[in-house]
Amino acid sequence: MLTNRDRDFIRYWEQNRDRQKKISRQFLVGIPVGLLFVIPIVINLASGWYKRAAMETNTPDFSPGTLLVALLLIVGFTAVFSKKHQWDIREQHYRELIARQQHEESVDGEEIKN
């Protein structure tokens, strides 16, 4: 038997699943998760806590542009990946609930016939 919470989730997901599947939305909503990875890296480099990293940033071979691109790629990948994973989990839950609902309806239909 489906609970009210399950029915509410089914209604919500039927209305919002296509909107939440868009890559642009996943990226924009997932940016804070990506920043959770990048901010500690920037703090570590700026604080000078890790001496070897500080030495590398002071060499002529160090390119701040490359570091910026790498940080942006980390943010983008993490943002999209985390939201895509959440979407997959919700989609799986939705499909399980739909299958359970259909099974219950078919069992109820057989009981009425008998």
FIDRENLO-383339 format. One line per 3 residues: number of its first residue (from 0); their letters; for each residue x, y, z of C-alpha. Coordinates in steps of 0.02 Angstrom, whole numbers, plus 50000, padded with zeros to 5 digits. Each point is the difference from the previous one (the first is absolute). Example, Ala and Ser with C-alpha at 12.3 -4.5 7.8 and 13.67 -1.06 7.14 Angstrom:
# residues 2
0	as	50615:49775:50390 | 50069:50172:49967 $
This chain:
# residues 114
0	mlt	50000:50000:50000 | 50069:50169:49951 | 50009:50132:50135 $
3	nrd	49946:50181:49975 | 50184:50048:49994 | 50029:49876:49857 $
6	rdf	49850:50068:49904 | 50061:50178:50027 | 50172:49952:49935 $
9	iry	49924:49918:49845 | 49900:50158:49961 | 50151:50112:50032 $
12	weq	50118:49896:49895 | 49879:49987:49854 | 49992:50190:49995 $
15	nrd	50185:50038:50027 | 50102:49856:49930 | 50028:50075:49827 $
18	rqk	50046:50171:50070 | 50127:49925:50122 | 50078:49892:49865 $
21	kis	50065:50150:49901 | 50189:50018:50009 | 49991:50189:50021 $
24	rqf	49889:49983:50153 | 50109:49862:50072 | 50152:50110:49978 $
27	lvg	49924:50155:50078 | 49924:49910:50148 | 50156:49894:50028 $
30	ipv	50127:50143:50004 | 50003:50008:50192 | 50049:49816:50006 $
33	gll	50142:50034:49878 | 50057:50148:50103 | 50013:49886:50152 $
36	fvi	50145:49916:49910 | 50083:50155:49928 | 49996:50119:50148 $
39	piv	50111:49891:50111 | 50126:49987:49858 | 50006:50189:49981 $
42	inl	50013:50024:50189 | 50141:49874:50006 | 50096:50088:49863 $
45	asg	49970:50174:50072 | 50044:49955:50180 | 50170:49928:49958 $
48	wyk	49964:49853:50116 | 50068:49873:49875 | 50177:50062:49968 $
51	raa	50028:49901:49841 | 49844:50073:49919 | 50058:50174:50051 $
54	met	50169:49966:49921 | 49918:49941:49838 | 49892:50157:49988 $
57	ntp	50157:50108:50011 | 50089:49916:49854 | 50000:50079:49826 $
60	dfs	49917:49843:49930 | 49842:50028:50104 | 49852:50059:49897 $
63	pgt	49856:50079:50095 | 49891:49979:49845 | 50026:49812:50002 $
66	llv	49956:49995:50184 | 49843:50102:49968 | 49946:49886:49858 $
69	all	50031:49846:50108 | 49898:50073:50142 | 49857:50044:49883 $
72	liv	50002:49825:49927 | 49993:49926:50175 | 49851:50111:50044 $
75	gft	49909:49958:49838 | 50029:49813:50006 | 49956:49984:50183 $
78	avf	49844:50107:49980 | 49930:49903:49854 | 50053:49830:50066 $
81	skk	49922:50024:50172 | 49835:50064:49932 | 49994:49866:49865 $
84	hqw	50026:49869:50136 | 49858:50074:50104 | 49887:50000:49847 $
87	dir	50040:49817:49967 | 49960:49953:50180 | 49834:50092:49995 $
90	eqh	49956:49924:49831 | 50035:49826:50065 | 49893:50032:50154 $
93	yre	49861:50066:49888 | 50005:49846:49889 | 49997:49885:50152 $
96	lia	49848:50090:50068 | 49911:49992:49832 | 50036:49813:49987 $
99	rqq	49935:49973:50177 | 49845:50101:49961 | 49965:49901:49841 $
102	hee	50028:49836:50092 | 49878:50051:50137 | 49870:50050:49871 $
105	svd	50018:49834:49909 | 49986:49902:50163 | 49846:50101:50050 $
108	gee	49923:49969:49829 | 50025:49812:50015 | 49922:49999:50174 $
111	ikn	49844:50088:49934 | 49981:49871:49860 | 50009:49856:50124 $
